[in-house]
């Protein structure tokens, strides 16, 4: 999971930086048109035409500042706040590692039945979904139930695929 997360975030970052490089080349090769384009964007946002032209002129005095503003305005990329592939991979590794321990807890204390592991997993899914709602607009019970249903469905589907190919729990 960590390797997949690293690759995904690295690819997104590289794509954003490639877009920024294209924008930089456009600004360096066609400064007047890019300055006019930025002024037009400001006008679309409600800035007066004279003010927009002056803002764009000021921004374009520093080509790197112009690149940053164009990247943010044109495709929503903040060059100073791109995601870190290493941090994403480390977070994924720790999160999935801790999450994998939850169903193993009952086995670690000597219980050999699968039912306590299943129950702990379902409680863990609900708890994670409920906790996530601390940073969203959803209620805790909605987030918990959504995570429980989706995680439970994924686990059930995984079990059915295992059964279909002849794998067993014992």
Secondary structure, 3 states (H helix, E strand, C coil): CHHHHHHHHHHHHHHHHHHHHHHHHHHHHCHHHHHHHHHHHHHHCCCCHHHHHHHHHHHCCCHHHHHHHHHHHHHCCCCCCCCCHHHHHHHHHHHHHHHHHHHHHHHHCCCCCHHHHHHHHHHHHHHHHHHHHHHCCCCHHHHHHHHHHHHHHHHHHHHHHHHHHCCCCC
